[in-house]
Amino acid sequence: MPPSLEDILLTVWRQTMVEHATSVRINDNTYPVKTTKGRGLKQVDFDFGGRSLRGLEQNPATRSRWAAMARDGKNIMQFLENDAYIAVVVDGKLRTYNTRKHSDRGKS
């Protein structure tokens, strides 16, 4: 049985945030872990099931509840598709977002 999107997101989080890998392996593909220019946050762009996704380490300097958890030492990675947040992994626990709500932002 092929891995689910949820399995892949957890795999990317684990390899990036726990194992501190310099690249993430998904099936037969390898994707480099980069760091953002401004804050030096870990970032990995990857493809899964025809979707282009991004895993981004939570910025602890923002005012969100996720940032507060990151400041408290939690390993947090947000996942985006087309610049919309689709999920977050906090210390190995996955939470998906209501993507319809997020995709409706900015539309009038």
N, CA, C and O atoms as a GROMACS GRO file, in nm:
protein
  432
    1MET      N    1   0.085  -0.118   0.000
    1MET     CA    2   0.000   0.000   0.000
    1MET      C    3   0.089   0.124   0.000
    1MET      O    4   0.179   0.136   0.083
    2PRO      N    5   0.065   0.217  -0.092
    2PRO     CA    6   0.149   0.337  -0.098
    2PRO      C    7   0.125   0.427   0.023
    2PRO      O    8   0.018   0.423   0.084
    3PRO      N    9   0.226   0.508   0.057
    3PRO     CA   10   0.210   0.597   0.173
    3PRO      C   11   0.105   0.706   0.145
    3PRO      O   12   0.087   0.748   0.031
    4SER      N   13   0.038   0.749   0.251
    4SER     CA   14  -0.059   0.857   0.240
    4SER      C   15   0.012   0.991   0.251
    4SER      O   16   0.129   0.998   0.289
    5LEU      N   17  -0.059   1.097   0.218
    5LEU     CA   18  -0.003   1.231   0.234
    5LEU      C   19   0.036   1.254   0.380
    5LEU      O   20   0.141   1.312   0.408
    6GLU      N   21  -0.048   1.209   0.472
    6GLU     CA   22  -0.019   1.226   0.613
    6GLU      C   23   0.112   1.156   0.652
    6GLU      O   24   0.194   1.211   0.726
    7ASP      N   25   0.132   1.034   0.600
    7ASP     CA   26   0.256   0.961   0.626
    7ASP      C   27   0.377   1.038   0.573
    7ASP      O   28   0.480   1.046   0.640
    8ILE      N   29   0.363   1.095   0.455
    8ILE     CA   30   0.474   1.170   0.393
    8ILE      C   31   0.505   1.295   0.474
    8ILE      O   32   0.622   1.326   0.496
    9LEU      N   33   0.403   1.368   0.518
    9LEU     CA   34   0.428   1.488   0.597
    9LEU      C   35   0.501   1.454   0.727
    9LEU      O   36   0.593   1.526   0.767
   10LEU      N   37   0.462   1.347   0.790
   10LEU     CA   38   0.531   1.304   0.913
   10LEU      C   39   0.675   1.261   0.883
   10LEU      O   40   0.765   1.287   0.963
   11THR      N   41   0.696   1.196   0.769
   11THR     CA   42   0.830   1.156   0.729
   11THR      C   43   0.920   1.277   0.705
   11THR      O   44   1.034   1.280   0.750
   12VAL      N   45   0.867   1.377   0.634
   12VAL     CA   46   0.944   1.499   0.607
   12VAL      C   47   0.977   1.569   0.739
   12VAL      O   48   1.090   1.612   0.760
   13TRP      N   49   0.878   1.581   0.828
   13TRP     CA   50   0.901   1.644   0.958
   13TRP      C   51   1.012   1.570   1.035
   13TRP      O   52   1.105   1.632   1.085
   14ARG      N   53   1.000   1.437   1.044
   14ARG     CA   54   1.096   1.357   1.121
   14ARG      C   55   1.238   1.372   1.066
   14ARG      O   56   1.332   1.397   1.142
   15GLN      N   57   1.253   1.356   0.934
   15GLN     CA   58   1.386   1.365   0.874
   15GLN      C   59   1.446   1.505   0.892
   15GLN      O   60   1.566   1.519   0.916
   16THR      N   61   1.363   1.608   0.880
   16THR     CA   62   1.412   1.746   0.887
   16THR      C   63   1.434   1.792   1.030
   16THR      O   64   1.541   1.843   1.064
   17MET      N   65   1.333   1.776   1.114
   17MET     CA   66   1.335   1.836   1.247
   17MET      C   67   1.395   1.747   1.356
   17MET      O   68   1.450   1.798   1.454
   18VAL      N   69   1.386   1.617   1.341
   18VAL     CA   70   1.436   1.526   1.444
   18VAL      C   71   1.574   1.471   1.407
   18VAL      O   72   1.667   1.474   1.487
   19GLU      N   73   1.584   1.422   1.284
   19GLU     CA   74   1.711   1.362   1.239
   19GLU      C   75   1.809   1.466   1.188
   19GLU      O   76   1.927   1.436   1.169
   20HIS      N   77   1.763   1.589   1.164
   20HIS     CA   78   1.846   1.699   1.114
   20HIS      C   79   1.917   1.662   0.984
   20HIS      O   80   2.033   1.696   0.964
   21ALA      N   81   1.844   1.592   0.898
   21ALA     CA   82   1.900   1.550   0.770
   21ALA      C   83   1.925   1.671   0.680
   21ALA      O   84   1.855   1.772   0.689
   22THR      N   85   2.025   1.659   0.595
   22THR     CA   86   2.053   1.766   0.498
   22THR      C   87   1.969   1.747   0.372
   22THR      O   88   1.959   1.838   0.289
   23SER      N   89   1.909   1.629   0.359
   23SER     CA   90   1.815   1.605   0.250
   23SER      C   91   1.710   1.506   0.300
   23SER      O   92   1.734   1.427   0.391
   24VAL      N   93   1.593   1.514   0.237
   24VAL     CA   94   1.480   1.429   0.274
   24VAL      C   95   1.458   1.328   0.163
   24VAL      O   96   1.457   1.362   0.044
   25ARG      N   97   1.440   1.204   0.203
   25ARG     CA   98   1.414   1.098   0.105
   25ARG      C   99   1.268   1.057   0.112
   25ARG      O  100   1.217   1.020   0.218
   26ILE      N  101   1.201   1.066  -0.003
   26ILE     CA  102   1.061   1.023  -0.017
   26ILE      C  103   1.057   0.926  -0.134
   26ILE      O  104   1.086   0.962  -0.248
   27ASN      N  105   1.022   0.801  -0.103
   27ASN     CA  106   1.023   0.695  -0.203
   27ASN      C  107   1.160   0.692  -0.270
   27ASN      O  108   1.260   0.672  -0.201
   28ASP      N  109   1.168   0.712  -0.400
   28ASP     CA  110   1.296   0.708  -0.471
   28ASP      C  111   1.353   0.847  -0.497
   28ASP      O  112   1.448   0.862  -0.574
   29ASN      N  113   1.296   0.949  -0.436
   29ASN     CA  114   1.338   1.088  -0.461
   29ASN      C  115   1.404   1.148  -0.337
   29ASN      O  116   1.370   1.115  -0.224
   30THR      N  117   1.501   1.237  -0.363
   30THR     CA  118   1.571   1.307  -0.257
   30THR      C  119   1.554   1.457  -0.278
   30THR      O  120   1.570   1.507  -0.390
   31TYR      N  121   1.521   1.527  -0.170
   31TYR     CA  122   1.498   1.672  -0.176
   31TYR      C  123   1.588   1.740  -0.072
   31TYR      O  124   1.591   1.698   0.043
   32PRO      N  125   1.661   1.846  -0.112
   32PRO     CA  126   1.752   1.912  -0.018
   32PRO      C  127   1.676   1.991   0.088
   32PRO      O  128   1.571   2.050   0.061
   33VAL      N  129   1.730   1.991   0.209
   33VAL     CA  130   1.679   2.077   0.315
   33VAL      C  131   1.760   2.206   0.307
   33VAL      O  132   1.882   2.204   0.318
   34LYS      N  133   1.692   2.316   0.287
   34LYS     CA  134   1.757   2.446   0.277
   34LYS      C  135   1.724   2.527   0.401
   34LYS      O  136   1.644   2.485   0.484
   35THR      N  137   1.786   2.643   0.413
   35THR     CA  138   1.749   2.736   0.520
   35THR      C  139   1.707   2.867   0.457
   35THR      O  140   1.762   2.911   0.356
   36THR      N  141   1.606   2.930   0.520
   36THR     CA  142   1.558   3.057   0.468
   36THR      C  143   1.663   3.165   0.492
   36THR      O  144   1.741   3.157   0.586
   37LYS      N  145   1.664   3.265   0.406
   37LYS     CA  146   1.766   3.369   0.415
   37LYS      C  147   1.750   3.454   0.540
   37LYS      O  148   1.849   3.480   0.610
   38GLY      N  149   1.630   3.498   0.569
   38GLY     CA  150   1.610   3.592   0.679
   38GLY      C  151   1.630   3.533   0.818
   38GLY      O  152   1.703   3.590   0.899
   39ARG      N  153   1.566   3.422   0.846
   39ARG     CA  154   1.565   3.366   0.981
   39ARG      C  155   1.644   3.236   0.996
   39ARG      O  156   1.664   3.188   1.107
   40GLY      N  157   1.689   3.180   0.884
   40GLY     CA  158   1.763   3.054   0.891
   40GLY      C  159   1.677   2.935   0.930
   40GLY      O  160   1.724   2.840   0.991
   41LEU      N  161   1.548   2.942   0.892
   41LEU     CA  162   1.456   2.832   0.922
   41LEU      C  163   1.472   2.721   0.820
   41LEU      O  164   1.501   2.748   0.703
   42LYS      N  165   1.453   2.598   0.863
   42LYS     CA  166   1.463   2.484   0.771
   42LYS      C  167   1.344   2.484   0.676
   42LYS      O  168   1.231   2.512   0.715
   43GLN      N  169   1.374   2.452   0.550
   43GLN     CA  170   1.271   2.450   0.446
   43GLN      C  171   1.302   2.339   0.348
   43GLN      O  172   1.417   2.321   0.308
   44VAL      N  173   1.199   2.264   0.310
   44VAL     CA  174   1.218   2.160   0.209
   44VAL      C  175   1.099   2.164   0.113
   44VAL      O  176   0.983   2.157   0.154
   45ASP      N  177   1.132   2.174  -0.015
   45ASP     CA  178   1.031   2.169  -0.120
   45ASP      C  179   1.032   2.029  -0.177
   45ASP      O  180   1.138   1.975  -0.210
   46PHE      N  181   0.913   1.969  -0.190
   46PHE     CA  182   0.906   1.831  -0.237
   46PHE      C  183   0.776   1.808  -0.312
   46PHE      O  184   0.680   1.885  -0.301
   47ASP      N  185   0.775   1.700  -0.387
   47ASP     CA  186   0.657   1.661  -0.465
   47ASP      C  187   0.603   1.530  -0.409
   47ASP      O  188   0.679   1.441  -0.370
   48PHE      N  189   0.470   1.521  -0.407
   48PHE     CA  190   0.407   1.396  -0.366
   48PHE      C  191   0.270   1.387  -0.432
   48PHE      O  192   0.188   1.478  -0.420
   49GLY      N  193   0.246   1.278  -0.503
   49GLY     CA  194   0.117   1.257  -0.566
   49GLY      C  195   0.079   1.366  -0.664
   49GLY      O  196  -0.038   1.402  -0.675
   50GLY      N  197   0.178   1.419  -0.736
   50GLY     CA  198   0.151   1.525  -0.832
   50GLY      C  199   0.133   1.662  -0.769
   50GLY      O  200   0.095   1.757  -0.837
   51ARG      N  201   0.159   1.673  -0.641
   51ARG     CA  202   0.143   1.801  -0.569
   51ARG      C  203   0.280   1.856  -0.534
   51ARG      O  204   0.369   1.781  -0.494
   52SER      N  205   0.298   1.987  -0.547
   52SER     CA  206   0.420   2.055  -0.505
   52SER      C  207   0.397   2.111  -0.366
   52SER      O  208   0.309   2.196  -0.346
   53LEU      N  209   0.476   2.064  -0.270
   53LEU     CA  210   0.456   2.101  -0.130
   53LEU      C  211   0.582   2.161  -0.071
   53LEU      O  212   0.691   2.144  -0.125
   54ARG      N  213   0.565   2.231   0.039
   54ARG     CA  214   0.678   2.289   0.110
   54ARG      C  215   0.661   2.263   0.259
   54ARG      O  216   0.553   2.285   0.315
   55GLY      N  217   0.767   2.216   0.322
   55GLY     CA  218   0.771   2.206   0.467
   55GLY      C  219   0.857   2.320   0.518
   55GLY      O  220   0.966   2.343   0.467
   56LEU      N  221   0.807   2.392   0.618
   56LEU     CA  222   0.877   2.509   0.668
   56LEU      C  223   0.878   2.507   0.821
   56LEU      O  224   0.773   2.501   0.885
   57GLU      N  225   0.997   2.513   0.877
   57GLU     CA  226   1.011   2.518   1.022
   57GLU      C  227   0.935   2.639   1.076
   57GLU      O  228   0.940   2.747   1.017
   58GLN      N  229   0.866   2.621   1.187
   58GLN     CA  230   0.790   2.731   1.247
   58GLN      C  231   0.884   2.841   1.294
   58GLN      O  232   0.983   2.815   1.362
   59ASN      N  233   0.852   2.964   1.257
   59ASN     CA  234   0.928   3.081   1.301
   59ASN      C  235   0.887   3.112   1.445
   59ASN      O  236   0.772   3.146   1.470
   60PRO      N  237   0.979   3.101   1.540
   60PRO     CA  238   0.943   3.127   1.680
   60PRO      C  239   0.925   3.275   1.711
   60PRO      O  240   0.880   3.310   1.820
   61ALA      N  241   0.960   3.363   1.616
   61ALA     CA  242   0.954   3.507   1.641
   61ALA      C  243   0.819   3.569   1.608
   61ALA      O  244   0.801   3.690   1.624
   62THR      N  245   0.723   3.490   1.560
   62THR     CA  246   0.592   3.547   1.530
   62THR      C  247   0.504   3.541   1.655
   62THR      O  248   0.547   3.494   1.760
   63ARG      N  249   0.380   3.590   1.643
   63ARG     CA  250   0.292   3.598   1.758
   63ARG      C  251   0.189   3.485   1.763
   63ARG      O  252   0.096   3.490   1.843
   64SER      N  253   0.205   3.384   1.679
   64SER     CA  254   0.106   3.276   1.675
   64SER      C  255   0.124   3.179   1.793
   64SER      O  256   0.227   3.179   1.860
   65ARG      N  257   0.023   3.098   1.814
   65ARG     CA  258   0.035   2.996   1.920
   65ARG      C  259   0.140   2.893   1.882
   65ARG      O  260   0.206   2.836   1.970
   66TRP      N  261   0.156   2.868   1.751
   66TRP     CA  262   0.259   2.773   1.707
   66TRP      C  263   0.397   2.828   1.741
   66TRP      O  264   0.485   2.753   1.783
   67ALA      N  265   0.416   2.958   1.722
   67ALA     CA  266   0.544   3.021   1.754
   67ALA      C  267   0.573   3.011   1.903
   67ALA      O  268   0.688   2.988   1.943
   68ALA      N  269   0.471   3.029   1.985
   68ALA     CA  270   0.490   3.017   2.130
   68ALA      C  271   0.534   2.875   2.165
   68ALA      O  272   0.621   2.857   2.251
   69MET      N  273   0.476   2.776   2.099
   69MET     CA  274   0.517   2.637   2.123
   69MET      C  275   0.661   2.615   2.078
   69MET      O  276   0.737   2.544   2.144
   70ALA      N  277   0.698   2.676   1.965
   70ALA     CA  278   0.836   2.663   1.915
   70ALA      C  279   0.934   2.726   2.014
   70ALA      O  280   1.042   2.672   2.039
   71ARG      N  281   0.896   2.839   2.070
   71ARG     CA  282   0.982   2.903   2.171
   71ARG      C  283   0.998   2.814   2.294
   71ARG      O  284   1.100   2.820   2.363
   72ASP      N  285   0.896   2.733   2.322
   72ASP     CA  286   0.902   2.641   2.436
   72ASP      C  287   0.976   2.512   2.404
   72ASP      O  288   0.983   2.422   2.487
   73GLY      N  289   1.033   2.504   2.283
   73GLY     CA  290   1.116   2.389   2.248
   73GLY      C  291   1.049   2.279   2.167
   73GLY      O  292   1.110   2.174   2.144
   74LYS      N  293   0.926   2.300   2.124
   74LYS     CA  294   0.858   2.200   2.042
   74LYS      C  295   0.915   2.204   1.900
   74LYS      O  296   0.950   2.311   1.850
   75ASN      N  297   0.924   2.087   1.836
   75ASN     CA  298   0.967   2.078   1.696
   75ASN      C  299   0.843   2.093   1.609
   75ASN      O  300   0.758   2.004   1.606
   76ILE      N  301   0.833   2.205   1.539
   76ILE     CA  302   0.713   2.236   1.462
   76ILE      C  303   0.749   2.266   1.318
   76ILE      O  304   0.841   2.343   1.290
   77MET      N  305   0.675   2.203   1.227
   77MET     CA  306   0.691   2.230   1.085
   77MET      C  307   0.553   2.251   1.024
   77MET      O  308   0.462   2.170   1.041
   78GLN      N  309   0.540   2.362   0.953
   78GLN     CA  310   0.418   2.394   0.879
   78GLN      C  311   0.433   2.340   0.738
   78GLN      O  312   0.544   2.335   0.685
   79PHE      N  313   0.323   2.299   0.676
   79PHE     CA  314   0.325   2.251   0.538
   79PHE      C  315   0.233   2.336   0.454
   79PHE      O  316   0.120   2.368   0.492
   80LEU      N  317   0.285   2.372   0.335
   80LEU     CA  318   0.212   2.460   0.244
   80LEU      C  319   0.199   2.397   0.107
   80LEU      O  320   0.282   2.318   0.063
   81GLU      N  321   0.090   2.436   0.040
   81GLU     CA  322   0.069   2.403  -0.101
   81GLU      C  323   0.013   2.527  -0.166
   81GLU      O  324  -0.088   2.581  -0.120
   82ASN      N  325   0.076   2.574  -0.272
   82ASN     CA  326   0.034   2.697  -0.340
   82ASN      C  327   0.022   2.814  -0.242
   82ASN      O  328  -0.075   2.889  -0.245
   83ASP      N  329   0.121   2.828  -0.155
   83ASP     CA  330   0.129   2.936  -0.055
   83ASP      C  331   0.016   2.934   0.048
   83ASP      O  332  -0.004   3.033   0.118
   84ALA      N  333  -0.057   2.823   0.059
   84ALA     CA  334  -0.162   2.809   0.160
   84ALA      C  335  -0.120   2.699   0.258
   84ALA      O  336  -0.073   2.593   0.218
   85TYR      N  337  -0.139   2.726   0.386
   85TYR     CA  338  -0.106   2.628   0.488
   85TYR      C  339  -0.206   2.513   0.483
   85TYR      O  340  -0.327   2.536   0.486
   86ILE      N  341  -0.155   2.390   0.476
   86ILE     CA  342  -0.243   2.274   0.468
   86ILE      C  343  -0.234   2.186   0.592
   86ILE      O  344  -0.327   2.110   0.622
   87ALA      N  345  -0.121   2.194   0.666
   87ALA     CA  346  -0.104   2.108   0.783
   87ALA      C  347   0.012   2.159   0.868
   87ALA      O  348   0.094   2.241   0.824
   88VAL      N  349   0.017   2.108   0.991
   88VAL     CA  350   0.127   2.136   1.082
   88VAL      C  351   0.158   2.007   1.156
   88VAL      O  352   0.069   1.929   1.188
   89VAL      N  353   0.287   1.986   1.184
   89VAL     CA  354   0.328   1.874   1.268
   89VAL      C  355   0.399   1.933   1.390
   89VAL      O  356   0.495   2.010   1.377
   90VAL      N  357   0.350   1.896   1.507
   90VAL     CA  358   0.408   1.940   1.634
   90VAL      C  359   0.453   1.816   1.710
   90VAL      O  360   0.371   1.734   1.751
   91ASP      N  361   0.583   1.804   1.727
   91ASP     CA  362   0.639   1.689   1.800
   91ASP      C  363   0.577   1.557   1.758
   91ASP      O  364   0.543   1.473   1.841
   92GLY      N  365   0.564   1.539   1.627
   92GLY     CA  366   0.517   1.412   1.573
   92GLY      C  367   0.368   1.397   1.561
   92GLY      O  368   0.319   1.292   1.518
   93LYS      N  369   0.292   1.499   1.598
   93LYS     CA  370   0.147   1.493   1.586
   93LYS      C  371   0.102   1.584   1.473
   93LYS      O  372   0.132   1.703   1.470
   94LEU      N  373   0.028   1.524   1.379
   94LEU     CA  374  -0.016   1.596   1.259
   94LEU      C  375  -0.154   1.655   1.280
   94LEU      O  376  -0.244   1.591   1.335
   95ARG      N  377  -0.169   1.779   1.234
   95ARG     CA  378  -0.300   1.844   1.231
   95ARG      C  379  -0.316   1.904   1.092
   95ARG      O  380  -0.231   1.981   1.047
   96THR      N  381  -0.424   1.870   1.024
   96THR     CA  382  -0.451   1.929   0.894
   96THR      C  383  -0.542   2.049   0.912
   96THR      O  384  -0.622   2.055   1.005
   97TYR      N  385  -0.528   2.144   0.820
   97TYR     CA  386  -0.612   2.263   0.823
   97TYR      C  387  -0.728   2.246   0.726
   97TYR      O  388  -0.721   2.165   0.634
   98ASN      N  389  -0.832   2.320   0.749
   98ASN     CA  390  -0.944   2.326   0.655
   98ASN      C  391  -0.895   2.405   0.535
   98ASN      O  392  -0.893   2.528   0.536
   99THR      N  393  -0.855   2.334   0.430
   99THR     CA  394  -0.792   2.400   0.316
   99THR      C  395  -0.887   2.491   0.242
   99THR      O  396  -0.843   2.589   0.181
  100ARG      N  397  -1.016   2.464   0.245
  100ARG     CA  398  -1.113   2.553   0.179
  100ARG      C  399  -1.110   2.690   0.245
  100ARG      O  400  -1.107   2.792   0.177
  101LYS      N  401  -1.111   2.691   0.378
  101LYS     CA  402  -1.106   2.818   0.451
  101LYS      C  403  -0.984   2.898   0.412
  101LYS      O  404  -0.993   3.018   0.389
  102HIS      N  405  -0.868   2.831   0.404
  102HIS     CA  406  -0.744   2.901   0.373
  102HIS      C  407  -0.737   2.941   0.225
  102HIS      O  408  -0.680   3.045   0.193
  103SER      N  409  -0.794   2.862   0.136
  103SER     CA  410  -0.787   2.896  -0.005
  103SER      C  411  -0.882   3.009  -0.042
  103SER      O  412  -0.867   3.069  -0.148
  104ASP      N  413  -0.979   3.039   0.044
  104ASP     CA  414  -1.073   3.148   0.018
  104ASP      C  415  -1.018   3.284   0.061
  104ASP      O  416  -1.079   3.387   0.032
  105ARG      N  417  -0.905   3.286   0.130
  105ARG     CA  418  -0.849   3.412   0.176
  105ARG      C  419  -0.816   3.502   0.059
  105ARG      O  420  -0.766   3.458  -0.044
  106GLY      N  421  -0.844   3.629   0.077
  106GLY     CA  422  -0.808   3.729  -0.022
  106GLY      C  423  -0.900   3.734  -0.141
  106GLY      O  424  -0.879   3.816  -0.231
  107LYS      N  425  -1.001   3.650  -0.146
  107LYS     CA  426  -1.094   3.655  -0.257
  107LYS      C  427  -1.212   3.743  -0.218
  107LYS      O  428  -1.258   3.741  -0.104
  108SER      N  429  -1.261   3.822  -0.315
  108SER     CA  430  -1.376   3.905  -0.285
  108SER      C  431  -1.491   3.877  -0.375
  108SER      O  432  -1.596   3.939  -0.363
   0.00000   0.00000   0.00000
